[in-house]
Every structure is written in structure tokens, then in C-alpha cells.
Amino acid sequence: MAVGLANGRPAADEEARAEVDVLNSRLEKTTQLTKKIQACLGRLEATGKSVRDVAGPLNGETRRLQILGNNIDSVIAAIERLRQPADSKNDEEQIIRMGPDKAGLSNYLGSIKRLNKALDDMKASNLRSTQQTVAELQRLVKLGNSQLENAFDKLLRSETPRMIEPLHFITKNKAFPVLSQDKFNKLGLMNSFVNQQTAGANPPQESPVAKIYAEIRSQYLSSSLVNMAAASSNTAKKKNPDAIYRAGTNGIGTYAQAMEGLFLSEYENICNIFTREDWGSVFQATCQPALVELGRTLRELNGHIKQHMNTDCYLAYEIVEIISALSNNLEAKTGELKSSLAASLKPVRETAKSSLAELLEDTKRRVNSLQTLPQDGAPIPIISETMQRLQTMVEFLRPISSIMVSLGDGNWKSVSASRSGAVGDAIPSLASFDVGADGKEIFAHYCTDTIEALMMSLDGRARLILQKKPVMGVFLANSVVIIERMILQSDLGPLLQGRLGVLEAWRKKATSLYMEACKDVSVHLFDMIKTGQGGRSGGGRPTSGQGAVDSASIMKGLGSKDKAEIKEKFQLFNAGFEDMVQKHKSYSMEKEVRGQFAKDMQNMIEPLYCRFWDRYHEIDKGKKGGQGRVKWDKGGIAAVFQGLY
């Protein structure tokens, strides 16, 4: 067993050694192969380095050649682009010379756009070789724009009549004409294109088509309104110098109506052709000549009003209302022309403001210049003329109240105050023409001031010229009644309700003056006669509650001297009363004045006479008819008074 183990171990060792030898042999071969690979790698590295040294310069050169090729291609493309406008110039020139009508508007505008682009490209290249082409393109663009403006002018003129008759549209309630939608589109396209051409101009330039539009359409507006302006001036001329102006009889209302219709139609045209930022300026320029003519017409009317202030001041009030309404309407719908219309209206508005004070002063001046007055107390024409003026003012209460509110309450009392009291010259708003409580109150104040000034002036002249109190009383009372009647029988009544106290004061004064004669007569009917030694006799004045007066008893108690005084009183009364009755009948009195004065006379004299007659009528006892002192019994004198009414 042991021998077998000993024989087996050497065999294993031999096998192991054999394997080691094999491995060593393989390791040696691997080492040799590695060395060969390393030698190859060294040779390969050396070869690569040589290749890199040779290929590097070749790669940079190739890159430069590529860049040069690209640049050459770009130059060729640029040359082609530069040659293209020059090559197509003849085609574009043909379109331009045909004009927008023959070439077609869109085709024509496209040609100008292409020319402008080509011109911009050539200018950007800044090449000397293109300078001639640039000049030719500039000439074509200029020609194209000029022909486009001419086309705008031609198209607009073909659609614009020389004038229209506004009255035809006003009377038939027809809308004023505007351009057709087709023309809106063409004109708007032209304007838009031209605006693009001038948008970059430095300094900014006015659009040439806007200027063309304003020139053509302003002539149309002015020509259409010229007859209206002439009619306004002609209708102001008067056949009767004293005729008071009546509302609506002047052509200014129709003139303003025509102007508003034409202007609003023109604004619609402008809004359809021009851009929003140009609406105001084009509208102003288009309307300006017509506004100049309006200003000239208003100045002419203002001169006429100043020459006929008493009768035609109402025309000034009407013009203020009409032109203010025109201005407010146009401003509400367009936002324009208010300042222009305010400037045109200013002279008439100033005249309207100053007229209030001038009319008041004129009333005083006319009364104070009177050299004579009717000796029978008859009223004079200036009274009814003044009241007629106030009555007519009520028809123009809207503009007058507006003027008075701006003037200030009471500032009409002098011309200088009326000219300086106004708040600005701007046209009042529509709201200021609403006659509210303030407007009516101020106008009523003006009326009472006018009446008071009239009555004071009449009273002053009556004192100086008439002098006799009864005649003065008749004159003032007639004046009061005429004024009151003309107030109550007109639209002044509601406005002056509760303000007639000013007349009551003058009525009382007139009555007081007239009754002076009655007092002089009635003094003869007073008696202070004592009939007894120690006091009054049974025939004295009866006390309250005493029975009927016995004239016979009273007469028996009178002495001869007292009877003579009674006879004299009857005689003096008779003479004074007859004279008073005769004068009363001779005075020129209004019906109301005659009745009122007769009543006042009767109320004063008849009770006194009846008392006096009751006591002393027996003074004529035994006298034959017509020989006594007692001329009237109580019934007789009552009949006389009845005849005075």
C-alpha cells in the first residue's frame, strides 16, 4: 500500500511540471507578441504624426475655400437682386404710365409698393453702379404718387356736384347726400396708401390727399350755402322801419339747418375715407370757408340789429339761440367747430347782452326828451311800445334767460355793466337754454325794472310839463292801466304774477294826485256852526243813533250870518263840483281809469253832500225853481255821479 503511494506522487509532480512548462512557453510567446504589438504601435504613432503634419494645412485651406465659395454665392445673389429691379423697371414703368384707371387701382398700388421696395434696397447697397437706377426709380415713384393724387382729385371731383339746393332737402325732410360706398372704398384705399408714403417724413407733412379733399369739398359746401347766407341778410331788410321783428321771419334758422345737415354729411364722408386721427383736422379745413361766410353774414346782421335796436334786438336773441344750438349739435356728433362758431357768434352775442341795458336806457332817454305831453292826460305811445317790447321778449325767453344768467341779475342797469358782467364769450351749453326758475325770475326782475324806470321817467316829465295834479293823476293812471292790461293779456301775466305791487304804488299815487281836486271841492261841505249860546242847538250835527235830520228846525236855529255862510258854501260847492265834473268828462281816460276815478269821487263827495243836504236843503225854502242855492237833491247828485262812469 505504501509502495503504491510512493509510485503515484512522482507521476503527479511530473504532470504538474509539464503543465508549468506549457504555461511558461505560452507566457513567453505572449511576451514576444506584446513586444511586436508595441513596436507596431510605435510605428503607427509615427506614421499618424506624419499624416497629421501633412493634412492639417490642407484642412484649413479647404475651410477657407468653402467660405470664399459662400461669399461668391452671396455676391452673385445680391447682384441678381440688384439687377432684378433694373430688369423689371420697364414693366413697372409701363404700369405707372398707364395710371390707376387703366392699370387698375390695386395693380397700380402694388407697382408703386414694389418700386419703393426696390428703391430702398438699392439705397441700402450704396453702390455707385446703381445710382442711375436709383434716380430712375425715384422718378417713377414720384410720378406714381403724383398720378395717384391726381386720380384721387379726379374721382372726388367726379362725385362732387358744384352745389346742391339745401332747401330741397330741408322742405322734403330728406337726408343730405354722401358719397357712395364704392367711392368710399377707393378714396380710402388711396388715402391709406399716401399716408404710408408720408408717415416717415421728417418734418411731418400734411397729407396731400387731405389737402385735395378739403379744397374740393369746401368749395361744394360754400357754394351750397351761399344762397342761404344771402337770404339771411336779405330777410333782415325792413319795408316798415318801425315793424317789430317776429320770430322765424329771418332766414338764419334755415341757414343753420342747412349748415348742420351739410356738415354732418361731410363728416360722414370724412370718417369713411380718412383715419380717426385725421377726422378733426380734415373736417375743420373742409368747413372753414363756409364758417368764414357765416361769420361775415352774422357781422352784417349785427350791424343791422345795432341800427334798429328797438325793433330788431329780438333777431340777436334768435341768432344766439340758433347758432348755439347748431354748435352744440355739431360738437355732440363730431366734437369739432365749437370755437369757430363761438368766434362767429361773438359780435351778435355781445350786442344781445348790451341790448338789455341799451333798451332800458333808451326808454328813459325817449321819455326825458319829450317836450310836450297831452293836456288831457291821454297816454303816449312809448308806454305801449315798451310793453310790446317786453311781450315780444317772452317769445325769446330761452336765449334771453341764458344771456341774463351769464350777465348776472341786475347787471342790465347800465350799458357798461352789461358789457363787463358776462362770464366769457363761449357758446352756452344746451342746459343753459332750459328756462328754469332762475331764468324766469331774472327776466321778471328785468321787466319790473323796465316798468319802474318807465313810470319814474313819465312821472318826472309830467311834473315838469303838466304841473296840474289832476291831469298828472290821469296821465299816470292811464299809464298804469295800459301796462297792467298788456301784462295780464299776454304771456307776461304768469311771469309777473305776484310782482304787480310796483304798479299798485303808482296807481295809489295817481289816485292821490287826481283826488286833490275832490278835496278842494269837498271842503265846502264841512260846517262848524254853533246855533246856541251855550252849545249846539237841536239843529246841530246828529249823534250816532239820533233820528232823521230836520232841516227846517236846523235852519230856524241859524242866524242870518250862518245862513249866509251856508248859502255861500252851496254856491262854492256848486261851482267847484260843476267844474270838476266838466274836467272829468274832458280828460282822456282809459275805461278802467274813468270808472275808478268816478267811484273814488263818488265815495268821497256823495256822503258829505248828502249829509250837508239833509241839514241845510231848507235854505232854499220858498225859492222858485232855478233860483235857489241847492242845485241837486240826493237823487240828483247820485245821477250826476252815475254819468261820470
C-alpha positions in Angstrom: 0.0 0.0 0.0 2.8 2.3 0.9 4.8 1.4 -2.2 1.8 2.3 -4.4 1.5 5.7 -2.7 5.2 6.3 -3.3 5.0 5.4 -7.0 1.9 7.6 -7.6 3.4 11.0 -6.2 6.2 11.4 -8.8 3.8 10.9 -11.6 1.7 13.8 -10.3 4.7 16.0 -10.0 5.7 15.2 -13.5 2.3 16.1 -14.8 2.4 19.4 -12.8 5.8 20.3 -14.1 4.6 19.6 -17.7 1.7 22.0 -17.3 4.0 24.7 -15.9 6.3 24.3 -18.8 3.4 24.7 -21.1 2.3 27.8 -19.3 5.7 29.3 -19.4 6.0 28.5 -23.1 2.7 30.3 -23.7 3.8 33.3 -21.5 7.0 33.7 -23.4 5.0 33.7 -26.7 2.7 36.3 -25.3 5.5 38.5 -24.2 7.1 38.3 -27.6 3.7 39.1 -29.2 3.3 42.1 -26.9 6.7 43.4 -27.9 5.7 43.1 -31.5 2.4 44.9 -30.9 4.2 47.7 -29.1 6.7 48.0 -31.9 3.8 48.3 -34.4 2.0 50.9 -32.2 5.2 52.9 -32.2 5.5 52.7 -35.9 1.7 53.6 -36.3 2.1 56.6 -34.0 5.0 57.9 -36.0 3.0 57.4 -39.2 -0.1 59.2 -37.8 2.0 62.1 -36.7 3.4 62.4 -40.2 -0.1 62.3 -41.6 -1.3 65.0 -39.2 1.6 67.2 -40.1 0.6 66.8 -43.8 -3.3 67.0 -43.5 -3.6 70.0 -41.1 -2.7 72.7 -43.6 -4.9 71.0 -46.2 -8.0 71.2 -43.9 -7.6 75.0 -43.2 -7.2 75.7 -46.9 -10.4 73.7 -47.6 -12.3 75.7 -45.0 -11.1 79.0 -46.5 -12.2 77.8 -49.9 -15.6 77.0 -48.6 -16.1 80.5 -47.1 -14.9 82.1 -50.3 -17.4 80.0 -52.2 -20.2 81.1 -49.9 -19.2 84.7 -50.3 -19.1 84.4 -54.0 -22.6 82.9 -54.0 -23.9 85.8 -51.8 -22.4 88.3 -54.1 -23.9 86.6 -57.1 -27.4 86.6 -55.3 -27.0 90.3 -54.4 -26.1 91.1 -58.0 -29.2 89.2 -59.1 -31.3 91.2 -56.7 -29.9 94.4 -57.8 -30.3 93.5 -61.4 -33.9 92.4 -60.8 -35.4 96.0 -60.2 -33.4 97.3 -63.1 -34.7 94.4 -65.3 -38.3 94.9 -64.0 -38.2 98.7 -64.2 -39.6 98.7 -67.7 -42.6 96.6 -66.6 -43.3 98.8 -63.6 -42.8 102.0 -65.7 -45.4 100.7 -68.1 -47.9 100.2 -65.3 -47.2 103.6 -63.8 -47.6 105.4 -67.1 -50.9 103.6 -67.7 -52.2 105.2 -64.5 -54.6 103.8 -61.8 -57.7 104.0 -64.0 -56.3 101.8 -66.9 -53.9 99.6 -64.8 -56.4 99.0 -62.0 -56.1 100.6 -58.6 -54.8 97.5 -56.8 -52.3 96.7 -59.6 -51.2 100.3 -59.7 -50.7 100.5 -55.9 -48.8 97.1 -56.0 -46.4 98.5 -58.6 -45.6 101.6 -56.5 -45.0 99.4 -53.5 -42.6 97.2 -55.5 -40.8 100.3 -56.8 -40.5 101.7 -53.2 -39.0 98.4 -52.0 -36.5 98.2 -54.9 -35.5 101.8 -54.2 -34.9 101.1 -50.5 -32.8 98.0 -51.4 -30.7 100.0 -53.8 -30.2 102.8 -51.4 -29.1 100.3 -48.8 -26.5 98.8 -51.1 -24.9 102.2 -51.6 -23.2 101.1 -54.9 -22.1 103.7 -57.4 -23.2 101.5 -60.2 -26.8 101.7 -59.1 -27.0 105.5 -58.8 -28.6 105.9 -62.2 -31.1 103.2 -61.5 -31.9 104.8 -58.1 -32.6 108.1 -59.8 -34.8 106.4 -62.4 -36.7 104.6 -59.6 -37.2 107.8 -57.7 -38.6 109.5 -60.8 -41.0 106.6 -61.3 -42.1 106.7 -57.6 -42.7 110.4 -57.7 -44.6 110.1 -60.9 -46.7 107.3 -59.4 -47.6 109.3 -56.3 -48.4 112.3 -58.4 -50.7 110.3 -60.6 -52.3 108.7 -57.6 -53.1 112.2 -56.1 -54.5 113.2 -59.5 -56.6 110.1 -59.5 -57.9 111.0 -56.0 -58.7 114.5 -57.2 -60.4 113.3 -60.4 -62.5 110.7 -58.6 -63.6 113.1 -55.9 -64.4 115.9 -58.3 -66.5 113.4 -60.4 -68.6 112.6 -57.3 -68.8 116.2 -56.1 -71.5 118.5 -57.6 -70.8 122.2 -58.0 -73.5 122.8 -55.4 -76.9 121.5 -54.2 -80.0 123.3 -53.1 -80.3 122.7 -49.3 -83.9 123.9 -49.2 -84.9 120.9 -51.3 -83.6 118.5 -48.7 -85.0 120.6 -45.7 -88.5 121.0 -47.0 -88.8 117.4 -48.1 -87.1 116.2 -44.9 -84.6 114.2 -46.9 -81.1 113.3 -45.8 -78.3 115.3 -47.3 -76.2 113.4 -49.9 -73.0 111.5 -49.1 -70.5 109.7 -51.4 -71.2 106.1 -52.5 -69.7 103.1 -50.7 -67.7 102.2 -53.8 -66.1 105.7 -53.8 -65.5 105.4 -50.1 -63.5 102.2 -50.6 -61.4 103.6 -53.5 -60.7 107.0 -51.9 -60.0 105.4 -48.5 -57.5 103.0 -50.2 -55.7 105.9 -51.9 -55.6 107.9 -48.7 -54.3 104.9 -46.7 -51.5 104.3 -49.3 -50.5 108.0 -49.5 -50.4 108.2 -45.6 -48.0 105.3 -45.6 -45.8 107.2 -48.0 -45.7 110.3 -45.9 -45.7 108.6 -42.5 -41.9 108.7 -42.1 -41.4 112.2 -43.4 -39.3 114.5 -41.3 -40.6 117.0 -40.6 -44.1 115.6 -40.6 -46.0 116.6 -43.8 -49.7 117.3 -44.3 -51.4 114.6 -46.3 -51.7 115.8 -49.9 -55.0 114.0 -50.4 -56.4 115.6 -47.2 -55.5 118.9 -48.7 -57.1 118.0 -52.0 -60.3 116.8 -50.2 -60.6 119.9 -48.2 -60.1 122.1 -51.2 -62.8 120.3 -53.4 -65.4 119.7 -50.7 -65.1 123.2 -49.1 -66.0 124.8 -52.4 -69.0 122.5 -52.6 -70.1 123.4 -49.1 -69.6 127.2 -49.6 -71.4 127.2 -53.0 -74.3 125.2 -51.5 -74.7 127.7 -48.6 -74.1 131.0 -50.3 -77.7 131.5 -51.2 -78.7 130.8 -47.6 -76.3 133.4 -46.3 -77.7 135.9 -48.8 -81.2 135.1 -47.8 -80.4 135.7 -44.2 -79.1 139.2 -45.0 -81.9 140.0 -47.4 -84.7 138.9 -45.0 -83.4 141.3 -42.4 -84.2 144.3 -44.6 -87.3 146.0 -43.5 -90.1 147.5 -45.5 -91.5 149.2 -42.4 -88.8 150.7 -40.2 -91.0 150.6 -37.1 -92.1 146.9 -37.6 -91.0 144.7 -34.7 -89.1 141.6 -35.6 -91.1 138.4 -35.3 -89.5 135.0 -34.6 -88.7 132.9 -37.6 -89.0 135.7 -40.2 -85.3 135.8 -40.9 -83.6 133.1 -42.9 -80.9 132.4 -40.3 -82.8 129.4 -38.9 -82.9 127.7 -42.3 -79.3 128.7 -42.9 -78.2 127.0 -39.7 -80.4 123.9 -40.5 -78.8 123.6 -43.9 -75.3 124.1 -42.5 -75.8 121.4 -39.9 -77.2 118.9 -42.5 -74.3 119.6 -44.9 -71.6 119.5 -42.2 -72.8 116.2 -40.7 -73.0 114.6 -44.1 -69.5 115.8 -44.8 -68.3 114.4 -41.5 -69.7 111.0 -42.5 -67.7 111.2 -45.8 -64.5 112.1 -43.9 -65.0 109.2 -41.4 -65.3 106.7 -44.2 -62.2 107.9 -46.1 -59.7 109.1 -43.5 -58.2 107.6 -40.4 -59.6 108.6 -37.0 -56.6 110.9 -36.1 -57.3 112.9 -39.3 -61.1 113.3 -38.9 -60.9 116.5 -36.9 -58.3 118.4 -38.9 -59.8 117.4 -42.3 -63.3 118.4 -41.1 -62.1 121.7 -39.8 -60.3 122.5 -43.0 -63.3 121.5 -45.2 -65.8 123.6 -43.2 -63.6 126.6 -42.7 -64.6 128.6 -45.8 -68.3 128.1 -45.1 -67.7 129.2 -41.5 -65.9 132.4 -42.7 -69.0 133.2 -44.8 -71.2 132.6 -41.8 -69.1 135.0 -39.7 -69.4 137.6 -42.5 -73.2 137.2 -42.6 -73.5 137.4 -38.8 -71.5 140.6 -38.7 -73.7 142.1 -41.4 -76.8 141.1 -39.4 -75.2 142.5 -36.3 -74.8 145.9 -38.0 -78.4 145.9 -39.0 -79.5 145.0 -35.4 -77.5 147.8 -34.0 -79.1 150.3 -36.4 -82.6 149.0 -35.4 -82.0 148.1 -31.8 -85.6 148.9 -30.6 -87.3 146.7 -33.1 -84.7 144.1 -34.1 -82.9 143.3 -30.9 -85.0 140.1 -30.9 -83.2 138.9 -34.0 -80.0 139.0 -32.0 -81.6 136.8 -29.3 -82.8 134.4 -32.0 -79.4 134.2 -33.6 -77.8 133.4 -30.3 -80.2 130.5 -29.7 -79.9 129.2 -33.3 -76.2 129.3 -33.6 -75.7 128.0 -30.1 -77.9 125.0 -30.9 -76.0 124.4 -34.1 -72.7 124.5 -32.2 -73.9 122.1 -29.5 -75.4 119.7 -32.0 -72.2 119.6 -34.1 -70.0 119.2 -31.1 -72.1 116.4 -29.8 -71.8 114.5 -33.1 -68.3 115.5 -34.3 -66.5 117.0 -31.3 -65.5 119.9 -33.6 -66.2 123.5 -34.6 -67.4 124.9 -31.3 -64.6 127.5 -31.0 -65.0 128.5 -34.7 -68.8 129.0 -34.2 -68.3 130.9 -31.0 -66.0 133.3 -32.7 -68.6 133.9 -35.5 -71.3 134.4 -32.9 -69.4 136.7 -30.6 -70.4 140.1 -32.2 -74.1 139.2 -32.1 -73.9 137.8 -28.6 -72.2 141.0 -27.4 -75.0 143.0 -29.0 -77.6 140.8 -27.4 -76.1 141.3 -24.0 -75.7 145.0 -24.3 -79.2 145.4 -25.8 -80.8 144.8 -22.4 -79.2 147.8 -20.8 -79.4 149.9 -24.0 -83.2 149.3 -24.3 -83.6 150.4 -20.7 -81.6 153.5 -21.2 -83.4 154.2 -24.5 -86.7 154.1 -22.7 -85.6 156.7 -20.2 -83.9 158.8 -22.9 -87.0 158.9 -25.1 -89.3 159.9 -22.2 -86.9 162.5 -20.9 -86.6 164.0 -24.4 -90.4 164.7 -24.7 -91.1 168.4 -24.9 -94.9 168.1 -24.6 -97.5 165.8 -23.1 -101.3 165.6 -23.8 -103.0 168.2 -21.7 -106.0 165.9 -21.2 -103.8 163.2 -19.6 -104.0 160.9 -22.6 -101.4 158.1 -22.7 -98.4 158.4 -25.0 -97.2 155.7 -27.5 -94.0 154.9 -25.7 -96.0 153.1 -22.9 -97.5 150.5 -25.2 -94.3 150.3 -27.2 -92.3 149.5 -24.1 -94.8 146.8 -23.0 -94.9 145.4 -26.5 -91.2 145.0 -26.4 -91.4 143.1 -23.2 -94.2 141.0 -24.6 -92.1 140.1 -27.6 -89.2 139.2 -25.4 -91.2 136.4 -23.9 -91.2 134.7 -27.3 -87.4 134.6 -27.0 -87.3 133.7 -23.3 -84.9 130.8 -23.8 -82.0 132.8 -25.3 -82.7 135.9 -23.2 -82.7 133.9 -19.9 -79.4 132.4 -21.0 -78.0 135.8 -21.7 -79.3 137.2 -18.5 -77.9 134.4 -16.4 -74.5 134.9 -17.9 -74.8 138.6 -17.5 -75.9 138.4 -13.8 -79.1 139.6 -12.1 -79.3 143.4 -12.3 -76.3 144.0 -14.5 -78.5 145.4 -17.2 -79.0 148.6 -15.3 -76.1 150.2 -17.1 -74.5 149.6 -20.5 -71.0 149.4 -19.1 -72.1 146.8 -16.5 -73.8 144.7 -19.2 -70.6 144.7 -21.3 -68.4 143.7 -18.4 -70.7 141.4 -16.5 -70.7 138.4 -18.8 -68.8 135.3 -17.9 -66.7 134.6 -21.0 -67.6 134.6 -24.7 -68.0 130.8 -25.1 -71.2 129.4 -26.5 -73.5 128.3 -23.7 -74.4 124.7 -23.3 -77.8 123.3 -24.2 -78.7 123.0 -20.5 -78.3 126.8 -20.1 -81.2 127.3 -22.6 -83.6 125.4 -20.3 -85.7 128.2 -18.9 -85.8 127.2 -15.2 -86.9 129.1 -12.1 -83.7 131.2 -12.2 -84.2 132.3 -15.8 -87.8 133.3 -15.2 -87.0 135.1 -12.0 -84.3 137.2 -13.6 -86.4 138.0 -16.6 -89.3 139.0 -14.3 -86.8 141.3 -12.4 -85.8 142.9 -15.7 -89.5 143.5 -16.6 -90.2 145.2 -13.2 -87.0 147.3 -13.6 -88.2 148.4 -17.0 -91.7 149.2 -15.8 -90.3 151.1 -12.8 -87.9 153.1 -15.0 -90.7 153.9 -17.4 -93.0 155.1 -14.7 -90.4 157.2 -12.9 -89.5 158.9 -16.2 -93.1 159.5 -17.0 -93.7 161.0 -13.6 -90.7 163.3 -13.9 -91.9 164.6 -17.3 -95.5 165.0 -16.0 -94.3 167.1 -13.1 -92.3 169.3 -15.4 -94.8 169.7 -18.3 -98.3 169.1 -17.0 -97.9 170.5 -13.5 -101.6 170.3 -12.6 -102.1 167.4 -10.2 -105.4 166.0 -11.6 -104.0 165.9 -15.1 -100.9 164.3 -13.8 -103.0 161.8 -12.0 -105.0 160.9 -15.1 -101.8 160.6 -17.1 -100.1 158.2 -14.6 -103.3 156.2 -14.1 -103.7 155.7 -17.8 -100.1 154.5 -18.0 -100.6 152.1 -15.1 -103.8 150.6 -16.6 -102.2 150.2 -20.1 -99.2 148.5 -18.5 -101.3 146.2 -16.4 -103.6 145.3 -19.3 -100.8 144.4 -21.6 -99.3 142.2 -18.8 -102.5 140.4 -18.0 -103.5 139.9 -21.6 -100.2 138.3 -22.7 -97.6 135.7 -21.6 -96.2 138.3 -19.2 -99.0 137.6 -16.8 -97.8 134.2 -15.4 -94.2 135.5 -15.3 -95.1 138.7 -13.4 -97.7 137.1 -11.1 -97.2 138.4 -7.6 -94.9 141.2 -8.9 -97.5 143.8 -9.8 -97.0 145.7 -6.5 -94.9 148.1 -8.4 -98.0 149.2 -10.3 -100.1 149.4 -7.2 -97.8 152.0 -5.8 -98.1 154.1 -8.9 -101.9 153.6 -9.0 -102.2 155.0 -5.5 -100.0 157.9 -6.4 -102.1 158.7 -9.5 -105.3 158.5 -7.4 -103.9 160.8 -4.8 -103.0 163.4 -7.4 -106.4 163.2 -9.1 -108.3 163.4 -5.8 -106.7 166.7 -4.9 -109.5 168.5 -6.8 -112.1 166.5 -5.0 -110.6 167.5 -1.7 -110.8 171.2 -2.7 -114.5 170.7 -3.6 -115.4 168.6 -0.6 -114.0 171.2 1.9 -117.2 173.3 1.2 -119.4 170.5 2.6 -117.8 170.7 6.1 -119.5 173.0 8.6 -118.7 174.1 12.2 -121.7 176.3 13.0 -122.8 176.9 16.6 -126.5 177.6 17.0 -126.9 178.3 20.7 -125.3 180.4 23.3 -124.1 177.6 25.5 -123.5 174.9 22.9 -125.1 173.1 20.0 -128.8 173.6 19.4 -131.2 170.9 18.5 -130.3 171.5 14.9 -126.6 170.6 15.4 -124.9 167.6 13.8 -126.9 164.4 14.9 -125.0 162.0 17.0 -124.9 158.3 16.4 -128.3 156.7 16.9 -130.2 160.0 16.5 -133.2 160.0 14.2 -133.6 161.8 10.8 -132.3 165.3 10.5 -134.9 168.0 10.4 -133.5 170.6 8.1 -136.3 173.1 8.8 -135.5 173.0 12.6 -131.8 173.5 11.9 -132.4 176.4 9.6 -134.7 178.1 12.2 -131.8 177.8 14.7 -129.3 179.6 12.4 -128.7 183.2 12.5 -128.6 185.4 9.3 -124.8 185.2 9.2 -124.8 181.5 9.5 -127.4 181.2 6.8 -125.3 183.4 4.6 -122.3 181.1 5.1 -124.4 178.1 4.2 -125.6 179.8 1.0 -122.0 180.6 0.1 -120.9 177.0 0.8 -123.6 175.7 -1.6 -122.6 178.2 -4.2 -118.9 177.4 -3.9 -119.6 173.7 -3.9 -121.8 174.0 -7.0 -119.2 175.9 -8.9 -116.3 173.6 -7.9 -118.4 170.5 -8.5 -119.5 171.5 -11.9 -116.0 172.4 -12.9 -114.7 169.1 -11.6 -117.4 167.2 -13.4 -116.7 169.1 -16.6 -113.0 168.4 -16.4 -113.5 164.8 -15.5 -115.5 164.4 -18.7 -113.0 166.3 -20.7 -110.0 164.2 -19.7 -108.9 161.4 -21.9 -109.1 158.4 -19.7 -108.9 154.7 -20.2 -112.2 153.0 -19.4 -110.9 151.5 -16.2 -109.4 154.8 -15.1 -112.6 156.7 -15.7 -114.6 154.2 -13.8 -112.2 154.1 -10.9 -111.8 157.8 -10.6 -115.6 158.3 -10.8 -116.0 155.7 -8.0 -113.4 157.5 -5.9 -115.0 160.8 -6.4 -118.4 159.5 -5.5 -117.2 157.7 -2.4 -115.6 160.9 -1.2 -118.1 163.6 -2.1 -121.6 161.9 -2.2 -121.7 161.0 1.6 -120.6 164.5 2.5 -123.1 166.2 0.2 -126.0 164.0 1.3 -125.2 164.9 5.0 -124.9 168.6 4.1 -128.1 168.4 2.0 -130.0 166.7 4.8 -129.1 169.5 7.2 -129.4 172.6 5.0 -131.5 172.0 2.0 -134.3 174.1 3.6 -132.1 177.1 2.9 -134.0 177.3 -0.4 -137.5 177.1 1.1 -139.8 179.5 -0.7 -137.4 179.9 -3.7 -138.8 179.2 -7.1 -137.1 176.5 -9.3 -133.7 177.5 -10.5 -133.3 180.4 -8.1 -132.1 178.5 -5.1 -128.7 177.6 -3.9 -129.4 173.9 -3.6 -128.8 172.7 -7.2 -129.1 168.9 -6.6 -131.0 166.8 -4.2 -129.6 163.5 -3.1 -131.0 161.6 -6.1 -129.9 164.4 -8.5 -126.3 164.3 -7.4 -126.3 160.5 -7.5 -127.4 160.8 -11.1 -124.5 163.2 -11.8 -122.0 160.7 -10.4 -123.5 157.9 -12.5 -122.9 160.0 -15.5 -119.2 160.1 -14.7 -118.6 156.4 -15.1 
